[in-house]
Amino acid sequence: MLKFEIKKVFSKRVNQIAMLVLLLMVVIGGFLTINDVKYIEEDGKKITGLSAARRLREDQNEWKGELTEDVLKKIVSENHKINAEAGNLDALPIVEQDKIFAKTQGFLPVREMVNMAIVGFGEYDYYKVNTLDGTNEVGVYEKRVSALEEWIEEEGAGFTEKEKQFLIQRWEDLETPFYYEYAAGWIALLSDSQIIPTLLCILVAIIGIFISGIFSDEYINKSDSIFFSTKFGRSRAVLAKVETGFLVTTIVYWGAILMYTLMVLGILGFGGANVPIQLVNWKSMYNFTFIQEYFVVVLGGYIGSLFILTVAMFVSAKSRSSVMGIVTAFVLSCVPMFLGRITLFSKIINFFPDIMFRMTEELDQFLIYDIGGKIMGLFEFLIPVYLVLYLLILPVLYQVYRRAEVK
């Protein structure tokens, strides 16, 4: 029965077309992500993709290792030397500025990290780091904590004392010194690109097309009376439909995600998996390495997908309509992000399941809540909650379809 239900899903022409569209979107998304990696050669020529990744790997791995105070001072000193030789940058033509910039690419992420540390919390000045010459202590890690404490004291009126202590503790718990190496593949995959949030939304909408007919086809084909009158029509056959929804969602979701991941990292490289995300997400309260962030992001997206698509199957079973199932999957995965712009919905929109498709955009936001007296980050709360909700709705879906009346 299970094989028959799965075969029905993938034998439909509309689902085959949807699968081709999904494959096309994954490939396009992969190429766009790969081309996000850029490199400026010594003559000012700009290259992207694989060629850029190779050059970046060579330059950045020259600084590979722990970013101790001595290493940071050397990087600051090198940055100062490059700028001193260039003279007045603003007076130089763009091409000449690009040539100067090219010399900093080996330590550019570290330069930006130092810059974020010295400008103060919530501020930004790209050229601020140029005021350092490497002769004084940089104190990046200490400044990160002190800047947060100062910001909380001045701007953190919206946080309770428990929430303030929670944030400060997270900052202090971050392991230092940071480890550094070429990580352009992970940065392009998770931090510099909008592809993953977009891809996850499209992915769920397309899987919604696949699973929309699982519980409505018999009504549409007028074969429901035959289906429910068979010996196992209201038991094993219904269970096979529930299992099909789970398997189709799982196979298509992980197939698309792994294809996209292998395409990007296979070309840009897997190096840098153990670099902390604070190298580029300076204000993140989640003390992850890039590979840890990746697993949390794709796992959260998977659980969000399971919940949304099971709700879509439930709606399809109740309404006896494939269209309603497709619309439900689309609405829950794509619409809430736009509702967040409306004041009425702004406070509750973060609890909608679609936010788990946008984790890469939200990890550096202070989305913390007091849940039963325990302070936790939004995703630490939502991922287990939606997993539980998914497990609760499964038996409801089974019972609803099992007890359906034949018309």
Beta strands, then each sheet from edge to edge (+ up, - down):
strand 1: 38-40
strand 2: 46-48
strand 3: 65-66
strand 4: 179-180
strand 5: 368-371
strand 6: 374-377
sheet 1: 1+ 2-
sheet 2: 3+ 4-
sheet 3: 5+ 6-
end
